[in-house]
Amino acid sequence: MAIDPSWLFRIPSGSIRRTTVRPVWSAALLLVAASALSFVMAPFAKAQSVISVSPDVTIPLGAGNLMTADHAVAADNQLGIIVLQNLGAIPESADVIGYAEGSSGSKLLSFDTTVVLTGGLLVRPGDVVAWNGSSYSIVFDATLEGLPRGVQTDAIAIASNGGLLLSFDTDVSLPGSLHVADEDLVRWNGSAFSLALDGSSVGMSRALDVDAVDDLGGSVFLVSFDSGGTLPASAGSVAFADEDVLRHTSGGWSLERDGSAADADWGAADLDAMQMVPEPGRALMLAVGGLFLAAIGVRLGRGRGAAAGLVRASVLVAILSAALAASPSRASDGVLEINQSCAVNGGCFVGDSAGFPVTITASGSYRLSTNLNVPNENTDGIVVSTSHVRIDLDGFAIIGPVVCSGAPLACLPATGTGSGIQRVVVSNAAIRVENGSIRGMGNNGVLLGEQADVIDLRVGSNGNVGIEVHNDSSVSGSVVFQNGGNGVSLGRGAVVTDNAVSRNGGHGILFNSSSSNPGLVASGNSIYQNEAWGLLAAGGSTITGNTAYGNGGNGISAGNGSMVNGNTMVSNTDRGLSNNGTSAIAYTDNTMTGNGQNVLATGLINMGGNSCGGTTTCP
């Protein structure tokens, strides 16, 4: 049946006044615009808030089972990706009991005991200290501000109206004749205290102690307690455990985050410190969508023909949505799209033919719009035969049939030749891959050439190397776990930063160990329980702020002329720190304890500030 499209725009004679045409049109246009906006922004609405957390005991977190100690803080995107925050060199004897993130990127911390930090800074339990990425400073001096000796500041947040939001581990009398309980929240504006939330007035039992808090503004707080209990909700009550996060508003309490549901390992721990960082996409979509709906309400209220106009506008929306659903291979922003249907049924663009792998032969930008499921362990997902290519997985995954599990790690099927994304030759340069997952491939997860960038990927359970890139490349912000070979392998001049690399069958991070390959940088990585060495680097490397824990060989091994600074090496089977070259390497401000041998006694230059087995006596 043919449809006369003019029906959408005709107004029955005499049904409404001429002056009502404009509101109807406005409503239709606004609804169409709102629909289009929702479609464009829908991927962002799926984004999760990132929560930074610290437990009171060491537990494994996330899909990669990243070991998180009580002196560490882990950033959890609530989709299984966990990365340890860079807090500098925190002594293992300390427990982080308060944590907040400043607008400038600084990290605010409080501890359960007196500690001496890098630079000789003495920090007592009531103090709040800031780490700016290179040094510590005290921002709240408990003694100077009149806090009784021995009182712990066990919750910290940035106050929405300025200053700090604090809670203490016991009842305390503060300057200004302010007496607060351990369930109260106190604002400190830099010179004076004031009561921000009276715990007893919002249903908190005197048996509860606030031990983590975040201030969302508008008298809305996120709170975690040192024990379980119940609190009044808008209807009835809400029960919680000590690993949960609750939201308090004027309407009462609600459960914001069920800790043990998010990760079963939280059942053995108490959430000691946290901060929630919302992703901007959801808020932006809701705000703009709200403006459209408000505008529709205002415009439709001006005329008697609103109902007819709204029906017709709805039909416009339906037609637009159908058109958008049948999305072309090239998105409106010029990015070429890749999905399962085009990969199997005819090719996704010029140069690609039906069936896997999807072949990219032209420089440009590409984006996944669905998961890609390859048929077997010997088939590649995407093959790139050119340079200057950007592939955005857009939160989707490339998935093969391989499963790697157990200790020692075993992958089934045991052998395969298919990789998730790979170049044809090393000279296929400047390929960037980001924002998604690659798992279950028979060979490598990602195999790229020179000047490559790998960003925010989750790569696990592949039969060989998780991520391999060649010279002058970078790997950052990724989770690489349970791959049959090395976790991350890099060439000359590479940079590897802020990754979580755990339980791989080979080395955690391997830089090409040839002495002719200098200039490697490794910073802020968490390298846990890999079956061989944690981090193996070539000569001339700079290795800063990494944590190597429980690896089957050395924790960190560097080559000739390298600088090793501010790292933590714990419980590695062989040495915590070693030299794999023929000339000395320098090391400073590192912590090594519980390793088979904390430091190789030869080939190292102790520059000071190191701790070996709890003492400052290091070779």
C-alpha positions in Angstrom: 0.0 0.0 0.0 1.4 3.4 -1.0 1.5 6.0 1.7 0.8 9.6 0.8 3.5 11.5 2.8 1.6 14.8 2.5 -0.8 13.4 5.1 1.8 14.1 7.7 1.7 17.8 7.0 -2.0 18.4 6.1 -4.3 20.1 8.6 -8.0 19.3 8.3 -10.1 22.3 7.2 -11.6 24.1 10.2 -10.1 21.8 12.8 -7.8 24.5 14.2 -7.1 28.1 13.8 -4.3 29.1 11.4 -2.2 30.3 14.4 -1.9 26.8 15.8 0.1 25.5 12.8 3.3 26.8 14.2 3.1 25.1 17.6 2.3 21.8 15.9 5.2 22.1 13.5 7.4 23.2 16.4 6.4 20.1 18.4 7.1 17.8 15.5 10.4 19.3 14.8 11.4 19.2 18.5 10.3 15.6 18.8 12.3 14.6 15.7 15.3 16.5 17.0 15.0 14.8 20.4 14.8 11.4 18.8 17.8 12.0 16.7 19.7 13.3 19.7 18.8 10.2 21.7 20.0 8.0 18.9 23.3 9.8 18.6 23.9 9.9 22.3 22.6 6.5 23.3 26.1 4.9 23.5 27.0 7.5 26.1 24.0 6.7 28.2 25.4 3.3 28.7 28.5 4.7 30.4 29.1 3.8 34.0 30.4 6.0 36.8 34.0 5.3 37.8 34.4 4.6 41.5 37.8 4.8 43.2 37.9 2.4 46.2 40.3 1.1 48.9 39.6 -2.1 50.9 40.7 -2.7 54.5 42.4 -6.0 53.5 44.1 -7.2 50.3 41.5 -8.6 47.8 41.4 -9.4 44.1 39.2 -7.0 42.1 37.7 -6.9 38.6 37.7 -9.5 35.9 41.5 -9.6 36.0 41.5 -10.2 39.7 43.8 -7.3 40.3 45.2 -7.6 43.9 44.3 -4.4 45.7 46.0 -3.9 49.1 44.7 -1.7 52.0 47.4 0.9 51.2 46.2 1.2 47.6 43.3 2.8 45.8 41.7 1.1 42.7 39.7 2.9 40.0 36.8 0.7 39.0 34.7 1.5 35.9 32.1 -1.0 37.1 32.4 -2.9 33.9 35.2 -5.2 35.2 38.1 -2.9 34.4 40.3 -2.1 37.4 43.4 0.1 37.5 45.4 1.1 40.6 45.7 4.8 41.2 49.2 6.3 41.3 49.6 7.4 44.9 53.4 7.5 45.0 55.2 5.3 47.4 52.8 4.4 50.3 54.4 2.2 53.0 52.8 -1.2 53.2 52.3 -0.8 56.9 49.8 2.0 56.3 46.1 1.6 55.5 44.5 4.3 53.3 41.3 5.2 55.2 40.3 8.4 53.5 40.5 9.3 49.8 39.4 12.1 47.5 40.4 13.5 44.1 41.0 17.2 43.7 40.0 19.2 40.7 43.6 19.6 39.7 44.1 15.9 39.6 45.7 15.7 43.1 44.9 12.7 45.3 44.0 13.4 49.0 44.8 10.7 51.5 44.5 9.9 55.2 46.1 6.9 57.0 45.3 4.8 60.1 48.9 5.2 61.4 51.8 7.6 61.4 53.8 7.3 58.2 56.9 8.9 56.8 56.4 9.6 53.1 58.9 10.4 50.3 60.8 13.6 51.1 60.7 12.9 54.8 57.1 14.2 55.3 55.7 13.0 58.6 51.9 12.3 58.4 49.8 11.5 61.5 46.5 9.6 61.5 44.3 12.8 61.6 46.2 14.6 58.8 45.1 14.8 55.2 47.9 14.7 52.7 47.9 15.6 48.9 49.9 13.7 46.3 50.3 15.8 43.1 52.0 13.1 41.1 55.5 13.9 42.2 55.4 15.1 45.8 53.4 15.1 49.0 52.1 18.0 51.1 49.8 18.3 54.1 46.6 20.1 53.3 44.9 19.5 56.7 47.2 19.4 59.7 45.2 17.8 62.5 47.4 19.1 65.3 47.3 22.7 64.0 43.5 22.6 63.5 42.9 21.4 67.1 42.1 17.7 66.5 42.9 15.7 69.6 46.0 13.5 69.3 45.1 9.9 68.1 41.8 10.8 66.3 41.7 9.5 62.8 40.2 11.3 59.8 38.6 8.2 58.3 36.6 9.8 55.5 37.4 12.6 53.1 35.6 14.4 50.3 35.9 17.7 48.4 33.0 19.7 49.8 30.6 21.0 47.1 30.6 24.4 48.7 34.4 24.6 49.1 36.9 23.2 51.5 36.9 19.6 52.8 34.2 17.3 54.0 35.5 15.1 56.9 34.4 12.4 59.3 36.3 11.0 62.3 36.7 7.6 63.8 35.4 8.7 67.2 33.4 11.4 68.9 35.4 14.6 69.1 35.1 18.2 70.3 36.4 20.7 67.7 37.3 24.4 68.0 34.3 26.6 67.9 32.4 24.6 70.6 31.4 22.0 67.9 31.0 18.5 69.3 30.5 15.8 66.6 30.0 12.1 66.6 31.8 9.5 64.4 28.7 9.3 62.2 28.6 13.0 61.5 30.0 14.9 58.5 32.0 18.0 59.1 33.0 20.8 56.7 36.4 22.4 57.1 36.6 25.6 55.0 40.4 26.1 55.6 40.1 27.9 58.9 36.9 26.7 60.7 34.7 23.7 61.2 30.9 23.4 60.7 28.4 20.6 60.8 27.5 19.4 57.3 25.3 16.4 58.2 24.0 15.3 61.6 24.0 11.6 61.4 21.5 11.0 64.2 19.0 13.3 62.5 19.0 11.2 59.3 18.5 7.9 61.0 22.1 6.8 61.6 22.6 4.5 64.6 25.2 5.5 67.2 26.8 2.1 66.4 27.6 3.3 62.9 30.8 5.0 61.9 31.1 6.8 58.5 34.4 5.6 57.0 33.9 6.7 53.3 32.1 9.7 51.9 31.5 11.7 48.7 29.7 15.0 48.3 27.6 15.3 45.2 26.2 18.7 46.0 22.7 19.9 46.9 22.9 18.1 50.3 23.3 14.7 48.5 26.0 12.5 49.9 27.4 9.0 49.2 28.4 7.2 52.4 29.8 3.9 53.4 30.0 2.6 57.0 32.4 0.4 59.0 29.6 -2.1 59.6 26.3 -3.3 58.2 22.8 -2.1 59.3 19.6 -0.5 58.1 18.6 3.1 57.4 15.3 4.7 56.7 14.4 4.9 53.0 11.6 6.8 51.2 9.5 3.6 51.7 10.5 1.3 54.5 14.2 0.8 55.1 17.3 -0.1 53.2 19.7 -2.8 54.5 23.4 -2.6 53.8 26.8 -4.2 54.5 30.2 -2.5 55.2 31.3 -2.8 51.6 28.2 -1.0 50.2 27.7 2.6 49.2 24.5 4.4 50.2 23.0 7.6 48.8 21.4 10.2 51.1 19.0 12.8 49.8 16.2 14.8 51.5 13.9 11.8 50.7 16.0 9.3 52.8 18.5 6.6 52.0 18.9 4.3 49.0 21.5 1.7 48.0 23.8 3.3 45.5 26.3 0.3 45.1 26.0 -3.2 46.3 29.7 -4.0 46.8 29.5 -7.8 46.9 27.1 -7.9 43.9 29.6 -5.8 42.0 32.4 -8.1 42.9 32.0 -11.1 45.2 35.5 -10.6 46.7 34.2 -7.5 48.5 32.3 -9.9 50.8 35.6 -10.4 52.7 36.5 -6.7 53.0 35.2 -3.4 54.3 35.2 -0.4 51.9 37.6 2.0 53.6 37.7 4.9 51.2 36.0 5.9 48.0 35.0 8.6 45.5 32.5 8.3 42.7 33.2 10.1 39.4 30.2 10.2 37.1 30.6 9.9 33.3 29.3 13.0 31.6 27.4 11.4 28.7 24.3 10.3 30.7 23.9 13.7 32.3 24.3 15.6 29.1 21.8 13.4 27.2 19.2 13.8 30.0 19.7 17.5 30.3 19.4 18.2 26.6 16.5 15.8 26.3 14.8 17.5 29.2 15.1 20.9 27.4 13.4 19.4 24.3 10.5 17.9 26.3 10.0 21.2 28.3 10.0 23.1 25.0 7.4 20.7 23.6 5.2 21.2 26.6 5.3 25.0 26.3 4.6 25.1 22.6 1.8 22.5 22.7 0.0 24.4 25.4 -0.6 27.4 23.2 -3.1 25.8 20.8 -6.1 23.5 20.6 -4.6 21.3 17.9 -1.8 19.9 19.9 -3.1 16.3 19.9 -3.3 16.0 16.2 0.1 17.7 15.8 1.7 15.3 18.4 0.3 12.2 16.6 1.8 13.4 13.3 5.1 14.3 14.9 5.2 10.8 16.4 4.8 9.3 13.0 7.7 11.5 11.9 9.7 10.1 14.8 8.9 6.6 13.8 9.9 7.1 10.2 13.1 8.8 11.3 13.9 6.0 13.8 13.4 3.4 11.1 15.7 5.2 8.8 18.3 5.5 11.4 18.1 1.9 12.4 19.0 1.0 8.8 22.3 2.8 9.3 24.6 3.0 6.3 28.2 1.7 6.4 29.4 5.3 6.6 28.2 7.2 9.6 27.2 10.9 9.4 30.6 11.9 10.8 32.4 10.2 8.0 33.5 7.2 10.0 33.2 3.8 8.3 31.2 1.3 10.3 32.0 -2.3 10.9 29.4 -4.8 12.1 28.7 -8.5 12.1 26.2 -8.4 9.3 28.4 -6.6 6.8 31.4 -8.6 7.8 29.6 -11.9 6.9 27.2 -10.9 4.1 29.1 -8.8 1.6 31.9 -6.8 3.0 31.7 -3.5 5.0 33.3 -1.1 2.5 35.4 -1.0 -0.6 38.4 -3.4 -0.4 36.6 -5.7 2.0 34.8 -8.9 0.9 32.3 -11.2 2.5 33.5 -13.2 5.5 36.1 -12.7 8.1 38.6 -11.1 8.4 37.3 -7.6 7.8 40.0 -6.1 5.7 41.0 -2.4 5.9 42.9 -1.2 2.8 42.4 2.6 3.0 43.6 5.1 5.6 40.8 6.7 7.7 38.5 6.2 10.7 36.5 3.0 11.4 34.1 2.1 14.2 32.4 -1.0 15.4 28.6 -0.9 15.7 28.1 -4.5 16.9 30.3 -7.2 18.4 32.3 -9.3 16.0 32.1 -13.0 16.5 34.8 -14.9 14.5 34.0 -18.5 13.7 37.1 -20.3 14.9 40.6 -19.9 16.5 42.3 -19.7 13.1 40.4 -16.6 11.8 41.4 -13.0 12.2 38.8 -10.4 13.2 40.2 -7.3 11.5 43.3 -7.1 9.2 44.9 -3.7 8.3 47.1 -3.5 5.2 47.7 0.3 5.3 48.9 3.1 7.6 47.2 5.9 9.4 44.1 4.0 10.6 41.9 4.6 13.6 39.7 1.8 14.9 37.2 2.7 17.6 35.6 -0.4 19.1 33.0 1.9 20.7 32.5 -0.4 23.7 32.0 -3.5 21.5 34.1 -6.7 21.4 35.9 -8.9 19.0 35.3 -12.4 20.3 36.8 -15.8 19.4 36.3 -19.3 20.9 39.5 -19.6 23.0 39.3 -19.8 26.8 42.4 -19.5 29.0 42.1 -20.5 32.6 43.8 -22.4 35.5 47.2 -22.2 37.1 49.5 -22.8 35.3 47.5 -21.1 32.6 46.2 -23.3 29.8 44.3 -22.2 26.7 41.7 -24.3 24.8 41.8 -24.7 21.9 45.5 -24.9 22.6 46.8 -23.5 19.2 45.4 -21.0 16.7 46.5 -18.5 14.1 43.8 -15.9 14.3 44.3 -12.4 15.9 41.7 -9.9 17.0 43.2 -6.9 15.1 46.5 -7.2 13.2 48.6 -5.4 10.6 50.0 -7.1 7.6 53.5 -5.8 7.9 55.4 -3.9 10.5 55.6 -0.8 8.3 51.8 -0.5 8.5 52.3 2.4 10.8 50.3 4.8 12.9 47.3 2.5 13.7 45.3 3.4 16.7 42.9 1.0 18.4 40.7 2.0 21.3 37.7 1.6 23.6 36.6 -2.0 23.6 37.4 -5.7 24.3 39.2 -8.4 22.4 39.0 -12.0 23.8 39.2 -15.6 22.8 41.5 -15.3 19.8 43.7 -18.2 18.9 46.8 -16.1 18.5 47.3 -12.5 19.6 44.7 -10.1 20.8 46.2 -7.0 19.1 49.3 -7.1 16.8 50.3 -3.7 15.4 53.3 -2.1 13.7 55.3 1.1 14.3 53.9 4.3 15.9 50.8 2.4 17.1 48.6 3.5 19.9 46.4 1.1 22.0 44.1 2.9 24.4 41.5 1.7 26.9 41.2 -1.9 25.7 40.3 -5.0 27.7 42.3 -7.9 26.2 42.1 -11.3 27.8 42.0 -15.1 27.2 43.8 -15.0 23.9 46.1 -17.9 23.0 49.4 -15.9 22.6 50.3 -12.3 23.3 47.6 -9.9 24.6 48.9 -6.7 23.0 52.0 -6.5 20.8 53.2 -3.2 19.2 56.5 -2.3 17.5 58.8 0.7 17.7 57.7 4.2 18.9 54.3 2.9 20.0 52.2 3.3 23.2 49.9 1.2 25.3 47.8 3.0 27.9 44.8 2.5 30.2 44.2 -1.1 29.3 43.5 -4.3 31.2 45.5 -7.2 29.9 44.9 -10.6 31.6 45.0 -14.3 31.2 46.6 -14.4 27.8 48.6 -17.5 26.9 51.9 -15.6 26.2 53.1 -12.2 27.3 50.6 -9.6 28.4 52.1 -6.6 26.6 55.1 -6.7 24.2 56.7 -3.5 22.9 59.6 -2.3 20.7 62.1 0.5 20.8 61.0 3.9 22.1 57.7 2.6 23.4 55.6 4.0 26.2 53.4 1.8 28.5 51.4 3.7 31.1 48.5 3.1 33.6 47.7 -0.5 32.6 46.7 -3.5 34.7 48.5 -6.6 33.5 47.8 -9.8 35.3 47.9 -13.6 35.2 49.4 -13.9 31.7 51.3 -17.1 30.8 54.5 -15.3 30.0 56.0 -12.0 31.1 53.6 -9.2 32.2 55.3 -6.4 30.2 58.2 -7.2 27.9 60.2 -4.5 26.2 62.5 -5.7 23.4 65.5 -6.6 25.5 68.1 -5.8 23.0 70.6 -3.2 24.3 70.3 -1.4 21.0 66.7 -0.4 21.9 66.9 2.4 24.4 64.4 5.0 25.5 61.6 2.9 26.9 59.1 4.4 29.4 57.0 2.4 31.9 54.8 4.3 34.4 51.9 3.6 36.7 51.3 0.0 35.7 50.0 -2.7 38.0 51.7 -6.0 37.1 50.3 -9.0 39.0 50.8 -12.7 39.1 52.2 -13.3 35.7 53.8 -16.6 35.3 57.2 -15.3 34.2 58.7 -11.9 35.0 56.6 -8.9 35.8 58.4 -6.2 33.8 61.4 -6.9 31.6 62.9 -3.8 30.0 65.8 -2.9 27.7 68.7 -0.6 28.4 68.1 3.2 28.8 64.6 2.7 30.2 62.8 4.9 32.7 60.6 2.8 35.0 58.5 4.9 37.5 55.6 4.3 39.8 54.8 0.7 38.9 53.7 -2.1 41.2 54.9 -5.7 40.5 53.3 -8.3 42.8 53.4 -12.0 42.9 55.0 -12.7 39.5 56.7 -16.0 38.8 60.2 -14.5 38.1 61.7 -11.1 38.8 59.3 -8.3 39.6 61.2 -5.6 37.6 64.3 -6.2 35.5 66.0 -3.3 33.6 68.9 -3.0 31.2 72.0 -0.9 31.0 71.8 2.7 32.1 68.1 2.5 33.2 66.5 4.6 35.9 64.1 2.8 38.3 62.2 5.1 40.6 59.3 5.0 43.0 58.2 1.4 42.2 56.8 -1.3 44.5 57.9 -4.9 44.2 56.3 -7.4 46.5 56.2 -11.2 46.8 57.8 -12.0 43.4 59.2 -15.5 43.2 62.7 -14.5 42.2 64.1 -11.0 42.7 62.2 -7.8 43.3 64.6 -5.7 41.2 67.4 -7.0 39.0 69.8 -5.8 36.2 69.6 -7.8 33.0 72.4 -5.8 31.4 76.2 -5.6 31.7 76.5 -2.1 33.2 74.8 -0.5 36.3 71.3 0.8 36.6 70.3 3.4 39.2 67.4 3.0 41.6 65.7 5.3 44.1 62.6 5.5 46.3 61.6 1.9 45.6 60.0 -0.5 48.0 60.9 -4.2 47.8 59.7 -6.8 50.3 58.8 -10.4 50.5 60.5 -11.3 47.2 62.7 -14.4 46.8 65.6 -11.9 46.8 64.6 -8.3 47.2 67.5 -6.8 45.1 70.2 -8.3 42.9 73.3 -7.3 44.8 75.4 -6.5 41.7 74.9 -4.1 38.8 72.8 -1.5 40.8 73.5 2.0 42.0 71.5 2.8 45.1 70.5 6.5 44.8 68.7 6.5 48.2 65.2 6.4 49.5 64.9 2.6 48.9 63.3 0.1 51.3 64.3 -3.5 51.3 62.4 -5.9 53.5 61.2 -3.1 55.7 64.6 -1.5 56.2 66.6 1.1 54.4 69.5 -1.2 54.0 69.7 -1.9 50.3 72.7 -2.9 48.2 
